[in-house]
Amino acid sequence: MYWSELLESSRDGEQKLKMKSISIFGLGYVGAVSSVCLAHKGNNVIGVDLNPLKVEQLDSGRAPIVEVRVAEMAEEANKASRLHATTDAMKAIADTEISFICVGTPSLRNGKLDLRGVERVCADIGAALKRKNAFHLIALRSTVLPGTTENVVIPVIEAASGKRAGVDFAVCFHPEFLREGTAVADFFAPPFTVFGTANSEHLTPLRELYHWAATDIYETSPSTAEMVKYVCNVFHGLKVCFANEIGTLCKTMGVDTEVVTRIFTSDTQLNISPAYLKPGFAFGGSCLPKDLRAINYRSKELDLRLPLLESIMPSNNEHLERAAETILRTNKKKIGFLGLSFKPGTDDLRESSLVNLVKRLLGEGCQCRIFDEDVVLGRILGSNRLFIEETIPHIGSLLSSELKEVVEGAEVLVVGTKAVPANELAVYLRPGTTVIDLVHLEKSRRLSGHIAYEGICWK
Ligand SMILES: NC(=O)c1ccc[n+]([C@@H]2O[C@H](COP(=O)([O-])OP(=O)(O)OC[C@H]3O[C@@H](n4cnc5c(N)ncnc54)[C@H](O)[C@@H]3O)[C@@H](O)[C@H]2O)c1
């Protein structure tokens, strides 16, 4: 029985509305899991692969991969005639309304992403679309670098089909977040669902396909969606290495790794949370740099190599240098600073990255004026005073208590604190001033008009 007949014969109105016909290109881990899970949800699925063995297996109700629940779901869906497989891309495209691309994107020897599988499958799909009159929706699930959907996938399909994206077909980047070993459970409960497309008006069938998913759906641009997938994987890798280096350190120092981990991960306020994950400026202050140095020093004494922990201070210094270069690139010398202490609401200048940035710019011959409401030189005492006197002895001549004077005199205004009185600033800023934002002001608080705005690591 063909899908169309099956749809027609469905007595259940809701089922009829939501049931889709989907071709899944690539029957590896992602493709096989997607095939059985979508068929399990009542959709009609055709798996497509170049490998006849995988096709034969899935077409006869057997799993082409080893993964919990996939074998029984393949058998069940095949018996219900909702799951088939073929090597014939033409037929698969003709018989379905949505295609998933799940082909591999391995590394080349030099680390570059190998897109040959993606290019080939896009050419196959394009050739099939040439013979199809109905609109077709394509969801790319293979992991690809930002720009691939728009610069590779769409042009290849357009060239092979002679048709136009957004008119005859639409392409959406739809990253997959399943983990092998728990792939089926992850497919049914993903952390979120992401659609990256320039043609969101064509997404309705995909939205309907996931009517059962109880997760947030994000609709964004293809390159944003492509980047989200990489950010997730990079972060996961970072977490694993972090945990392993911390475990190594604990073991060598005779500390109980399990207990440390349990207590550390129980903090969902600062540790396992969005805290400190928003791109902004380099960290500083009287604790983080000192404590990182101490732990790295001890690791060296213990003859441990912990490259991740060792790389944190260099990475932070590099970010400070990035800020300096961004400012110096303007070729302007009069620099106004908003903020000097290591964070708003304190007058603590010890190891403030803003102090180090001012020092760096003074060394380049810049004239700096600084406004920070919390910093009153006469009130600064002890190690705080010692630090600033050693770092910038003439700091007193650079500080101003007048926001107006600092802002009006600046060719470049560096925003180093979120405690920015946006209304006053808007009045004082002169046209032609460049604003360099180090703290990631909310879009609504960024100064517009004739002002050139640049974020240190965002647009
Ligand atoms: N494996 C995972 O856990 C996982 C999770 C999320 C995302 N991803 C990403 O998903 C993609 C697929 O990963 P995978 O592990 O399933 O890959 P895989 O290598 O296991 O399977 C890819 C399949 O695609 C087939 N194929 C290649 N070219 C084809 C073509 N032109 N037509 C039809 N089939 C073709 C291959 O024969 C193979 O069976 C990759 O980009 C990967 O990075 C993988």
The ligand as an SDF file (V2000), in Angstrom:
LIG
                    3D

 44 48  0  0  0  0  0  0  0  0999 V2000
   26.1180    9.6070   15.6530 N   0  0  0  0  0  0  0  0  0  0  0  0
   25.6430   10.5160   16.4840 C   0  0  0  0  0  0  0  0  0  0  0  0
   25.4870   10.2930   17.6890 O   0  0  0  0  0  0  0  0  0  0  0  0
   25.2590   11.8770   15.9690 C   0  0  0  0  0  0  0  0  0  0  0  0
   24.4930   12.7280   16.7810 C   0  0  0  0  0  0  0  0  0  0  0  0
   24.1060   13.9830   16.2680 C   0  0  0  0  0  0  0  0  0  0  0  0
   24.5100   14.3570   15.0010 C   0  0  0  0  0  0  0  0  0  0  0  0
   25.2800   13.5020   14.2340 N   0  0  0  0  0  0  0  0  0  0  0  0
   25.6300   13.9420   12.8880 C   0  0  0  0  0  0  0  0  0  0  0  0
   24.7260   13.3190   12.0020 O   0  0  0  0  0  0  0  0  0  0  0  0
   25.3760   12.9580   10.7740 C   0  0  0  0  0  0  0  0  0  0  0  0
   25.2470   11.4600   10.5390 C   0  0  0  0  0  0  0  0  0  0  0  0
   25.9330   10.7740   11.5810 O   0  0  0  0  0  0  0  0  0  0  0  0
   25.8750    9.2040   11.6880 P   0  0  0  0  0  0  0  0  0  0  0  0
   26.6790    8.8210   12.8830 O   0  0  0  0  0  0  0  0  0  0  0  0
   24.4640    8.7250   11.5960 O   0  0  0  0  0  0  0  0  0  0  0  0
   26.6510    8.8060   10.3320 O   0  0  0  0  0  0  0  0  0  0  0  0
   27.0140    7.3610    9.7530 P   0  0  0  0  0  0  0  0  0  0  0  0
   28.3510    7.4680    9.1370 O   0  0  0  0  0  0  0  0  0  0  0  0
   26.7760    6.3140   10.8020 O   0  0  0  0  0  0  0  0  0  0  0  0
   25.9280    7.1290    8.6190 O   0  0  0  0  0  0  0  0  0  0  0  0
   25.8660    7.8640    7.4520 C   0  0  0  0  0  0  0  0  0  0  0  0
   25.1250    7.0450    6.4050 C   0  0  0  0  0  0  0  0  0  0  0  0
   24.9020    7.8840    5.2610 O   0  0  0  0  0  0  0  0  0  0  0  0
   24.9910    7.0460    4.1200 C   0  0  0  0  0  0  0  0  0  0  0  0
   25.1500    7.8720    2.9290 N   0  0  0  0  0  0  0  0  0  0  0  0
   26.2410    8.5860    2.5420 C   0  0  0  0  0  0  0  0  0  0  0  0
   25.9940    9.2210    1.3840 N   0  0  0  0  0  0  0  0  0  0  0  0
   24.7180    8.9290    1.0280 C   0  0  0  0  0  0  0  0  0  0  0  0
   23.8830    9.2930   -0.0640 C   0  0  0  0  0  0  0  0  0  0  0  0
   24.2990   10.0790   -1.0520 N   0  0  0  0  0  0  0  0  0  0  0  0
   22.6210    8.8190   -0.0980 N   0  0  0  0  0  0  0  0  0  0  0  0
   22.1720    8.0170    0.8980 C   0  0  0  0  0  0  0  0  0  0  0  0
   22.9350    7.6460    1.9470 N   0  0  0  0  0  0  0  0  0  0  0  0
   24.1870    8.0770    2.0180 C   0  0  0  0  0  0  0  0  0  0  0  0
   26.1440    6.1200    4.4470 C   0  0  0  0  0  0  0  0  0  0  0  0
   26.1350    4.9630    3.6280 O   0  0  0  0  0  0  0  0  0  0  0  0
   25.8800    5.8200    5.9210 C   0  0  0  0  0  0  0  0  0  0  0  0
   25.0570    4.6740    6.0670 O   0  0  0  0  0  0  0  0  0  0  0  0
   26.8150   13.4460   10.9240 C   0  0  0  0  0  0  0  0  0  0  0  0
   26.9300   14.7280   10.3670 O   0  0  0  0  0  0  0  0  0  0  0  0
   27.0170   13.5030   12.4190 C   0  0  0  0  0  0  0  0  0  0  0  0
   28.0080   14.4480   12.7670 O   0  0  0  0  0  0  0  0  0  0  0  0
   25.6340   12.2760   14.6950 C   0  0  0  0  0  0  0  0  0  0  0  0
  1  2  1  0
  2  3  2  0
  2  4  1  0
  4  5  1  0
  4 44  2  0
  5  6  2  0
  6  7  1  0
  7  8  2  0
  8  9  1  0
  8 44  1  0
  9 10  1  0
  9 42  1  0
 10 11  1  0
 11 12  1  0
 11 40  1  0
 12 13  1  0
 13 14  1  0
 14 15  2  0
 14 16  1  0
 14 17  1  0
 17 18  1  0
 18 19  2  0
 18 20  1  0
 18 21  1  0
 21 22  1  0
 22 23  1  0
 23 24  1  0
 23 38  1  0
 24 25  1  0
 25 26  1  0
 25 36  1  0
 26 27  1  0
 26 35  1  0
 27 28  2  0
 28 29  1  0
 29 30  1  0
 29 35  2  0
 30 31  1  0
 30 32  2  0
 32 33  1  0
 33 34  2  0
 34 35  1  0
 36 37  1  0
 36 38  1  0
 38 39  1  0
 40 41  1  0
 40 42  1  0
 42 43  1  0
M  CHG  2   8   1  16  -1
M  END
$$$$
